[in-house]
Amino acid sequence: MVSRLMHFAPLKDIGLQKRFPLSLLDRKVLTPKWKPGSSCAMRNKTFGLVLAICFLVAGTSFAEVFDVQIGTWKLDPARSTLGRSMGRNDTVDYEWSFFKTKVTISGVDARGNPIHTEWKGSYDGHDYPVTGDPSSDARSYTKANDHTLNFTGKKGGQVVYQGTIVVAPDGKTRTVTSWAQIGKKRVKSVAFYNKIK
């Protein structure tokens, strides 16, 4: 008799003094109602999310394949003609970062002090901020063609340097021709780079 009572429970919350088996309560209260359309909607949302991620990854891969600037470039001092009173960019790294291009430069300034600058933007001719560069606070790039970029550096809104980057047809070397305004003089530099990765 005791074991039988343990399988029953009063339903006082609905005002009934009758006793019902707990197994019936479990079915009514704890079993969720299955909706046929809900699983299809969840499947569609999951598929849409996976498809969006695939497009994002594919877009990044295509950008890296078709942009010949992407990669790490190392200065070849023997083949370069660097202007006096100008810094030197020893290593330049271009990488794709969330639909923008990130340019990281390591080298030395005009006084021989090490510098590490970063720029992130698009090749649309608009100014984007530069960090770590004592000579400029903004830089813009404009794509002339698949192998050529024009760039301009500014400090306080004034142009302090500009130039052209040309990647060779084989994509293994590039030449950067730049002009910098140092005092009243306009100094020209031609830097030659090899692609190391």
C-alpha positions as CSV (number, residue, x, y, z in Angstrom):
1,M,0.0,0.0,0.0
2,V,2.8,2.4,0.8
3,S,4.6,1.7,-2.4
4,R,1.4,2.4,-4.3
5,L,0.9,5.8,-2.6
6,M,4.4,6.9,-3.5
7,H,3.4,6.8,-7.2
8,F,0.5,9.3,-6.7
9,A,0.5,13.0,-5.8
10,P,-2.2,15.5,-5.0
11,L,-3.0,18.2,-7.6
12,K,-3.9,21.1,-5.2
13,D,-2.9,23.7,-7.8
14,I,-6.0,23.0,-9.9
15,G,-8.2,22.7,-6.9
16,L,-8.8,18.9,-7.2
17,Q,-8.5,16.6,-4.3
18,K,-8.1,13.6,-6.6
19,R,-4.9,11.8,-6.9
20,F,-3.3,11.1,-10.3
21,P,-0.3,8.9,-11.2
22,L,2.9,11.0,-11.4
23,S,3.6,9.4,-14.8
24,L,0.7,11.2,-16.3
25,L,1.9,14.5,-14.8
26,D,5.3,13.9,-16.2
27,R,3.9,13.5,-19.7
28,K,1.7,16.6,-19.4
29,V,4.1,19.0,-17.7
30,L,7.6,17.9,-18.7
31,T,7.3,16.7,-22.3
32,P,7.7,19.7,-24.7
33,K,5.3,20.0,-27.6
34,W,7.0,19.1,-30.8
35,K,6.4,21.6,-33.7
36,P,7.3,20.2,-37.1
37,G,8.2,23.7,-38.6
38,S,10.6,24.6,-35.7
39,S,13.3,22.0,-36.7
40,C,13.2,23.1,-40.3
41,A,13.6,26.8,-39.3
42,M,16.6,25.9,-37.1
43,R,18.1,23.9,-39.9
44,N,17.7,26.8,-42.3
45,K,19.3,29.2,-39.9
46,T,22.3,26.9,-39.3
47,F,22.7,26.4,-43.1
48,G,22.6,30.2,-43.6
49,L,25.3,30.8,-40.9
50,V,27.6,28.1,-42.4
51,L,27.1,29.6,-45.9
52,A,28.0,33.1,-44.6
53,I,31.2,31.8,-43.0
54,C,32.2,30.1,-46.2
55,F,31.7,33.3,-48.2
56,L,33.8,35.2,-45.7
57,V,36.6,32.7,-45.8
58,A,36.4,32.5,-49.6
59,G,36.5,36.3,-49.9
60,T,39.6,36.5,-47.8
61,S,41.3,33.8,-49.9
62,F,40.4,35.5,-53.2
63,A,41.7,38.9,-51.9
64,E,45.0,37.3,-50.9
65,V,45.4,35.6,-54.3
66,F,44.5,38.5,-56.5
67,D,46.3,41.3,-54.5
68,V,49.9,41.1,-55.5
69,Q,50.9,43.4,-52.7
70,I,49.9,40.9,-50.0
71,G,53.0,39.3,-48.4
72,T,56.2,40.2,-46.6
73,W,58.7,42.4,-48.4
74,K,62.4,42.8,-47.4
75,L,64.5,45.8,-48.4
76,D,67.5,45.1,-50.7
77,P,69.9,47.9,-49.7
78,A,72.4,47.1,-52.4
79,R,69.9,47.8,-55.1
80,S,68.2,50.7,-53.4
81,T,69.0,54.4,-53.6
82,L,67.8,56.0,-50.4
83,G,67.6,59.7,-49.9
84,R,69.6,61.4,-47.2
85,S,67.8,62.5,-44.1
86,M,65.1,59.9,-44.7
87,G,64.2,56.8,-42.8
88,R,64.5,53.2,-44.0
89,N,61.7,50.6,-44.2
90,D,63.5,47.3,-43.7
91,T,60.5,45.0,-43.7
92,V,57.0,45.8,-45.0
93,D,54.1,43.4,-44.5
94,Y,50.8,43.6,-46.3
95,E,48.0,41.4,-45.0
96,W,44.2,41.1,-45.5
97,S,42.3,41.9,-42.3
98,F,38.4,42.0,-42.3
99,F,37.9,43.5,-45.7
100,K,40.7,46.0,-45.2
101,T,44.4,45.8,-45.9
102,K,46.8,46.1,-43.0
103,V,50.3,47.4,-43.6
104,T,53.0,46.9,-41.0
105,I,56.4,48.5,-41.4
106,S,59.6,47.9,-39.4
107,G,62.7,50.0,-39.9
108,V,64.6,53.0,-38.7
109,D,63.8,56.7,-38.8
110,A,66.1,59.5,-40.1
111,R,68.1,59.5,-36.9
112,G,68.6,55.7,-36.8
113,N,66.0,55.0,-34.2
114,P,63.9,51.8,-34.7
115,I,60.3,52.4,-35.8
116,H,57.3,50.1,-36.1
117,T,54.3,51.6,-37.9
118,E,50.8,50.2,-38.7
119,W,48.2,51.3,-41.2
120,K,44.8,49.7,-41.9
121,G,42.5,50.8,-44.6
122,S,41.4,50.4,-48.3
123,Y,43.0,51.4,-51.6
124,D,40.4,54.1,-52.1
125,G,42.4,57.3,-51.8
126,H,41.0,58.2,-48.4
127,D,43.2,59.0,-45.4
128,Y,43.4,56.3,-42.7
129,P,45.4,56.8,-39.5
130,V,49.0,55.6,-39.1
131,T,50.4,54.6,-35.7
132,G,54.0,54.6,-34.7
133,D,55.2,56.9,-37.5
134,P,56.9,60.1,-36.3
135,S,56.7,61.7,-39.8
136,S,53.0,61.1,-40.5
137,D,49.7,60.5,-38.8
138,A,47.6,59.5,-41.9
139,R,48.2,57.7,-45.1
140,S,46.2,56.9,-48.3
141,Y,46.6,54.4,-51.1
142,T,45.1,54.5,-54.5
143,K,45.2,51.5,-56.9
144,A,46.4,52.5,-60.3
145,N,46.3,49.0,-61.7
146,D,46.8,45.4,-60.5
147,H,50.5,45.9,-59.9
148,T,50.7,49.6,-59.0
149,L,49.8,51.6,-55.9
150,N,50.1,55.4,-55.3
151,F,50.4,56.5,-51.7
152,T,50.4,59.8,-49.8
153,G,51.4,60.5,-46.2
154,K,50.2,63.4,-44.2
155,K,51.0,65.1,-40.9
156,G,48.4,67.5,-39.5
157,G,46.6,67.5,-42.9
158,Q,49.7,68.5,-44.8
159,V,51.4,66.2,-47.4
160,V,54.8,65.1,-46.1
161,Y,55.6,62.3,-48.5
162,Q,54.1,60.6,-51.6
163,G,55.2,57.9,-54.0
164,T,54.5,54.9,-56.2
165,I,54.8,51.1,-55.5
166,V,55.2,48.9,-58.5
167,V,55.2,45.1,-58.2
168,A,57.1,43.2,-60.9
169,P,55.0,40.9,-63.3
170,D,56.3,37.8,-61.6
171,G,55.2,39.1,-58.1
172,K,58.6,38.5,-56.5
173,T,60.0,42.0,-56.4
174,R,58.7,45.5,-56.0
175,T,60.1,49.0,-56.4
176,V,59.0,51.9,-54.2
177,T,59.7,55.4,-55.5
178,S,59.0,58.1,-53.0
179,W,59.5,61.8,-52.5
180,A,59.6,63.4,-49.0
181,Q,59.4,67.0,-48.0
182,I,62.3,67.6,-45.6
183,G,62.4,71.3,-44.7
184,K,62.5,73.2,-48.0
185,K,64.0,70.3,-49.9
186,R,62.1,67.5,-51.8
187,V,64.1,64.3,-51.4
188,K,63.7,61.3,-53.6
189,S,64.3,57.7,-52.7
190,V,64.1,54.4,-54.7
191,A,63.7,51.3,-52.6
192,F,63.9,47.8,-54.0
193,Y,62.3,44.9,-52.1
194,N,62.2,41.1,-52.4
195,K,59.2,39.1,-51.4
196,I,60.2,36.7,-48.7
197,K,56.7,35.1,-48.1
